[in-house]
Amino acid sequence: MLDLRSDTVTLPSAAMRTAIAEATVGDDVYGEDPSINALEKRVAELLGKEDALLCSSGTQSNLLGLMSHCRNGEEYIVGQEYHTYRYEAGGAAVLGSIVPQTIEVEADGTLSLATIEKRIKPNDPHFPITRLLAFENTHGGQLIDQDYFDKARILADQNGLSMHLDGARLPNAAIASGRSMAELAAPFDSVSLCCSKGLGAPIGSLLAGSKELIARARRWRKMVGGGMRQAGFVAVAIDYALTNQFERIQQDHDNAEWLFQQLSELLAGTEAKVRYSGTNMTFVELPDSLPADSLRELMAEHDIKLPGGQKLRLVCHLDVSREHLERFVELFKQWLSSER
């Protein structure tokens, strides 16, 4: 089976399963799970923050971050296509009563700082209070230039705002940039680190920030039903991934770039558009004359899963080898010949 739909589909290795089975656990709601305590300390240090909190998912760690920064009726400024607005079921508004002020995302994955400055609300009882700027790195697989976030930090400080980073693929950003995760996280007051994507843990994300912010987030986590008991089994899987599966992310980037090169050659002369994100994703936008449904049917016959639609996001991860991709490219070539 080859699954190119996402990097969330990875399976734990035998060594990770052994680590899970041998985990030392306790009741985390009492603060007595040693594996969780050790992981939260480790991740806080990796991200250059005072404290961290284990959460069940990236959606939960983002939600807790937003709710820990903003009170009811306050506002966060966010990209129209960013995960914390578009793909988290409106949780900040529904559960936190927080108002999202959306801005169109630029081609490079950033938000126009000039537009942000215009959208910050004046101190007027007619308006929600602007409290937070929410960003992503990476966005759509694109690495965001660190200089941009440094400038955003200056703007935030000038207006008394906090900054949150959705670091769902922050490990990919670190590998691609050659910077540490602490360097990338430095401009932000809070960071959500998802561990079930490029790192390959089966579950879990962490929110990192100041001790005060994490204390608020811990209370919110309990309120939304996120208090966990013997979750050290989750923590040791993440710990194993951080130790053994971080540097290998470069292989995913190399594989995605190789796939981009192969598909670019195959689709030359067609109306298809092929783009490499710079990390672990290759995008293929097929014209109507090349129906993706027939491609999916062929690939399914050979145990290969692809995303839906005419625009395909092909994601490389630790369960995708170069041999897998060579097989995929050969089948793609067969499909292309049959459609021409």
C-alpha positions as CSV (number, residue, x, y, z in Angstrom):
1,M,0.0,0.0,0.0
2,L,1.2,3.5,-1.0
3,D,-0.8,6.4,0.5
4,L,0.1,9.8,-0.9
5,R,-2.9,11.7,0.5
6,S,-1.2,13.0,3.6
7,D,1.7,12.5,6.1
8,T,-0.8,11.8,8.8
9,V,-1.3,8.2,7.5
10,T,2.1,6.8,8.8
11,L,2.2,3.7,10.9
12,P,4.4,3.2,14.0
13,S,7.5,1.0,13.4
14,A,8.2,-2.1,15.4
15,A,10.7,-0.1,17.5
16,M,8.2,2.6,18.3
17,R,5.6,-0.1,19.3
18,T,8.2,-1.6,21.6
19,A,8.8,1.9,23.2
20,I,5.0,2.3,23.6
21,A,4.7,-1.1,25.3
22,E,7.5,-0.4,27.7
23,A,6.3,3.1,28.7
24,T,6.2,4.1,32.3
25,V,2.9,5.8,32.9
26,G,0.8,7.5,35.6
27,D,-2.3,9.7,35.9
28,D,-1.6,12.9,33.9
29,V,-4.5,14.8,35.3
30,Y,-2.7,14.5,38.7
31,G,0.5,15.4,37.0
32,E,1.9,12.0,37.7
33,D,2.7,10.6,34.3
34,P,6.5,10.6,34.1
35,S,6.7,10.0,30.4
36,I,4.4,13.0,29.7
37,N,6.2,15.2,32.2
38,A,9.5,14.4,30.5
39,L,8.1,15.0,27.0
40,E,6.6,18.4,27.9
41,K,9.9,19.5,29.4
42,R,11.8,18.3,26.3
43,V,9.5,20.0,23.8
44,A,9.5,23.2,25.8
45,E,13.3,23.3,25.5
46,L,13.2,22.3,21.8
47,L,10.9,25.2,21.1
48,G,12.7,27.7,23.4
49,K,9.6,28.2,25.6
50,E,9.0,27.9,29.4
51,D,6.5,25.2,29.3
52,A,4.5,22.8,27.1
53,L,1.3,20.8,27.2
54,L,0.5,17.5,25.5
55,C,-2.8,17.6,23.5
56,S,-4.7,15.0,21.6
57,S,-4.3,16.7,18.2
58,G,-3.1,19.8,16.4
59,T,-6.7,21.1,16.2
60,Q,-6.8,20.9,20.0
61,S,-3.4,22.5,20.7
62,N,-4.3,25.4,18.3
63,L,-7.7,25.8,19.9
64,L,-6.2,25.9,23.4
65,G,-3.6,28.4,22.2
66,L,-6.2,30.8,20.7
67,M,-8.5,30.5,23.8
68,S,-5.5,31.1,26.1
69,H,-4.7,34.4,24.3
70,C,-8.2,35.7,23.7
71,R,-11.3,36.3,25.8
72,N,-14.9,36.2,24.7
73,G,-15.6,38.8,22.0
74,E,-11.9,39.4,21.2
75,E,-10.4,38.9,17.8
76,Y,-7.6,37.0,16.2
77,I,-6.3,38.0,12.7
78,V,-5.7,34.9,10.6
79,G,-5.2,33.8,7.0
80,Q,-8.3,32.9,5.0
81,E,-6.6,29.6,4.1
82,Y,-4.9,29.0,7.4
83,H,-5.8,25.8,9.3
84,T,-6.8,27.7,12.5
85,Y,-9.6,29.3,10.6
86,R,-10.6,27.1,7.7
87,Y,-10.1,23.5,8.8
88,E,-10.9,23.4,12.5
89,A,-14.7,23.5,12.4
90,G,-15.0,27.0,13.7
91,G,-13.8,25.9,17.2
92,A,-12.4,29.2,18.2
93,A,-15.8,30.9,17.5
94,V,-18.0,28.1,18.8
95,L,-16.1,27.2,21.9
96,G,-14.1,30.3,22.6
97,S,-16.5,33.0,21.4
98,I,-13.4,34.5,19.6
99,V,-13.9,36.5,16.4
100,P,-11.7,35.6,13.4
101,Q,-10.7,38.5,11.2
102,T,-9.5,36.8,8.0
103,I,-7.0,38.0,5.4
104,E,-6.2,36.5,2.0
105,V,-3.0,34.5,2.0
106,E,-0.2,35.8,-0.3
107,A,1.4,33.5,-2.9
108,D,4.4,32.9,-0.5
109,G,2.1,31.8,2.3
110,T,2.4,35.0,4.3
111,L,-0.2,37.7,5.2
112,S,0.4,41.3,4.0
113,L,1.7,43.2,7.0
114,A,0.2,46.4,5.6
115,T,-3.2,44.7,5.4
116,I,-2.8,43.4,9.0
117,E,-2.0,46.8,10.2
118,K,-5.1,48.2,8.6
119,R,-7.3,45.5,10.1
120,I,-6.2,46.0,13.7
121,K,-9.2,47.5,15.4
122,P,-9.1,50.9,17.1
123,N,-10.0,51.1,20.7
124,D,-13.7,51.6,20.2
125,P,-16.7,49.9,21.9
126,H,-18.2,49.2,18.4
127,F,-15.4,46.7,17.6
128,P,-14.0,43.5,19.0
129,I,-10.6,44.0,20.6
130,T,-7.8,42.7,18.4
131,R,-5.6,40.5,20.5
132,L,-3.7,38.0,18.5
133,L,-2.0,37.3,15.1
134,A,-2.1,33.7,14.0
135,F,0.4,32.3,11.4
136,E,1.5,29.0,9.9
137,N,4.9,27.6,9.0
138,T,4.9,25.8,6.7
139,H,1.9,26.8,4.7
140,G,0.9,24.4,1.9
141,G,4.3,22.9,2.3
142,Q,6.0,26.3,1.7
143,L,8.7,27.5,4.1
144,I,8.0,31.0,5.4
145,D,11.0,33.3,5.5
146,Q,12.0,34.0,9.1
147,D,12.6,37.6,8.3
148,Y,8.9,38.0,7.6
149,F,8.0,36.7,11.1
150,D,10.6,39.0,12.7
151,K,8.8,42.0,11.0
152,A,5.4,40.7,12.1
153,R,6.8,40.6,15.7
154,I,7.7,44.2,15.5
155,L,4.2,45.1,14.2
156,A,2.6,43.0,17.0
157,D,4.7,44.7,19.7
158,Q,3.9,48.1,18.3
159,N,0.2,47.3,18.7
160,G,0.2,45.3,21.9
161,L,-0.6,42.0,20.2
162,S,0.5,38.4,20.8
163,M,1.5,35.9,18.1
164,H,0.6,32.2,17.7
165,L,2.2,29.8,15.3
166,D,0.5,26.7,13.9
167,G,3.6,24.6,13.5
168,A,1.8,21.5,12.2
169,R,4.9,20.9,10.0
170,L,7.4,22.9,11.9
171,P,9.9,20.0,11.8
172,N,9.7,20.2,8.0
173,A,10.4,23.9,8.2
174,A,13.4,23.3,10.5
175,I,14.9,20.8,8.1
176,A,14.3,22.9,5.0
177,S,15.6,26.1,6.6
178,G,18.6,24.6,8.5
179,R,17.4,26.4,11.6
180,S,16.4,24.9,14.9
181,M,12.7,24.7,15.9
182,A,13.6,27.1,18.8
183,E,14.9,29.7,16.3
184,L,11.8,29.4,14.1
185,A,9.5,29.6,17.2
186,A,11.4,32.6,18.8
187,P,9.1,35.4,17.5
188,F,5.9,33.7,18.8
189,D,4.2,33.7,22.2
190,S,2.8,30.3,21.6
191,V,3.5,27.4,19.2
192,S,1.5,24.3,18.3
193,L,3.7,21.4,17.3
194,C,2.0,18.5,15.6
195,C,3.8,15.2,16.0
196,S,1.6,12.9,13.9
197,K,2.7,14.3,10.5
198,G,6.3,14.4,9.4
199,L,7.6,13.1,12.7
200,G,5.4,10.0,12.3
201,A,4.0,9.6,15.8
202,P,0.6,7.9,15.8
203,I,-1.1,10.7,17.8
204,G,-0.5,13.9,19.7
205,S,0.5,17.5,19.5
206,L,2.0,19.9,22.0
207,L,1.3,23.6,22.8
208,A,4.3,25.5,24.1
209,G,4.5,29.0,25.6
210,S,5.0,30.8,28.9
211,K,4.2,29.1,32.2
212,E,1.2,31.4,32.6
213,L,-0.2,30.7,29.2
214,I,0.2,26.9,29.5
215,A,-1.5,27.0,32.9
216,R,-4.5,28.7,31.2
217,A,-4.3,26.2,28.4
218,R,-4.3,23.3,30.8
219,R,-7.5,24.6,32.4
220,W,-9.1,24.9,28.9
221,R,-7.9,21.4,28.0
222,K,-9.7,20.0,31.1
223,M,-12.9,22.0,30.2
224,V,-13.1,20.7,26.7
225,G,-12.6,17.1,27.8
226,G,-8.9,16.8,26.9
227,G,-7.6,15.7,30.3
228,M,-5.8,12.4,29.8
229,R,-4.9,9.7,32.2
230,Q,-2.2,7.1,31.4
231,A,-1.3,9.0,28.2
232,G,2.4,8.3,28.6
233,F,2.0,5.7,25.9
234,V,1.4,8.6,23.5
235,A,4.3,10.6,25.0
236,V,6.9,7.9,24.5
237,A,5.8,7.5,20.9
238,I,6.4,11.2,20.3
239,D,9.7,11.0,22.2
240,Y,10.8,8.2,20.0
241,A,9.9,10.1,16.9
242,L,11.8,13.2,18.0
243,T,14.9,11.1,18.7
244,N,14.8,8.8,15.7
245,Q,12.6,10.3,13.0
246,F,13.4,14.0,12.8
247,E,16.6,14.1,10.7
248,R,15.1,11.6,8.2
249,I,12.5,14.2,7.2
250,Q,15.1,15.3,4.6
251,Q,14.4,12.1,2.7
252,D,10.7,13.2,2.4
253,H,11.8,16.5,0.9
254,D,14.2,14.8,-1.5
255,N,11.5,12.3,-2.6
256,A,9.0,15.1,-3.2
257,E,11.4,17.0,-5.3
258,W,12.3,13.9,-7.3
259,L,8.6,13.2,-7.9
260,F,8.2,16.8,-9.0
261,Q,11.0,16.4,-11.6
262,Q,9.6,13.2,-12.9
263,L,6.0,14.4,-13.3
264,S,7.2,17.7,-14.8
265,E,8.9,15.8,-17.6
266,L,5.9,13.5,-18.1
267,L,3.4,16.3,-18.3
268,A,5.5,18.7,-20.4
269,G,3.5,19.9,-23.4
270,T,0.1,19.4,-21.5
271,E,-1.9,22.0,-19.8
272,A,-1.2,20.4,-16.4
273,K,0.6,22.5,-13.7
274,V,3.2,20.8,-11.5
275,R,4.7,22.5,-8.4
276,Y,7.1,21.5,-5.7
277,S,6.4,23.1,-2.3
278,G,10.0,23.1,-1.2
279,T,9.4,20.5,1.5
280,N,7.5,17.2,1.4
281,M,4.7,18.1,-1.0
282,T,4.3,18.0,-4.8
283,F,1.1,19.5,-6.4
284,V,-0.3,18.5,-9.7
285,E,-3.2,20.4,-11.2
286,L,-4.7,18.4,-14.1
287,P,-6.8,19.9,-16.9
288,D,-10.3,18.6,-17.6
289,S,-8.8,16.7,-20.5
290,L,-6.9,14.5,-18.1
291,P,-9.6,13.2,-15.7
292,A,-8.1,12.5,-12.3
293,D,-10.9,10.0,-11.5
294,S,-9.4,7.5,-14.1
295,L,-6.0,8.1,-12.5
296,R,-7.3,7.3,-9.1
297,E,-9.1,4.1,-10.4
298,L,-5.8,2.8,-11.9
299,M,-3.8,3.6,-8.8
300,A,-6.4,2.0,-6.6
301,E,-6.1,-1.2,-8.6
302,H,-2.4,-1.2,-7.5
303,D,-3.0,-0.3,-3.9
304,I,-2.1,3.4,-4.2
305,K,-4.3,6.0,-2.6
306,L,-4.6,9.6,-4.0
307,P,-6.5,12.6,-2.9
308,G,-9.7,13.7,-4.6
309,G,-10.2,16.4,-7.2
310,Q,-8.3,17.6,-10.2
311,K,-5.7,19.3,-8.0
312,L,-3.6,16.6,-6.4
313,R,-1.5,17.2,-3.3
314,L,1.0,14.3,-3.2
315,V,2.6,14.1,0.2
316,C,5.8,12.2,1.0
317,H,6.4,10.7,4.4
318,L,8.3,8.0,6.3
319,D,6.2,5.2,4.7
320,V,7.0,6.4,1.2
321,S,10.2,5.1,-0.4
322,R,11.9,6.0,-3.6
323,E,10.9,2.5,-4.9
324,H,7.3,3.3,-4.1
325,L,7.5,6.5,-6.1
326,E,9.2,4.8,-9.1
327,R,6.2,2.4,-9.2
328,F,3.8,5.3,-9.0
329,V,5.6,7.2,-11.8
330,E,5.5,4.1,-14.1
331,L,1.8,3.7,-13.5
332,F,1.3,7.5,-14.0
333,K,3.1,7.1,-17.4
334,Q,0.8,4.3,-18.4
335,W,-2.3,6.3,-17.4
336,L,-1.1,9.4,-19.3
337,S,-0.5,7.3,-22.5
338,S,-4.0,5.9,-22.3
339,E,-5.6,9.3,-21.9
340,R,-3.8,11.0,-24.8
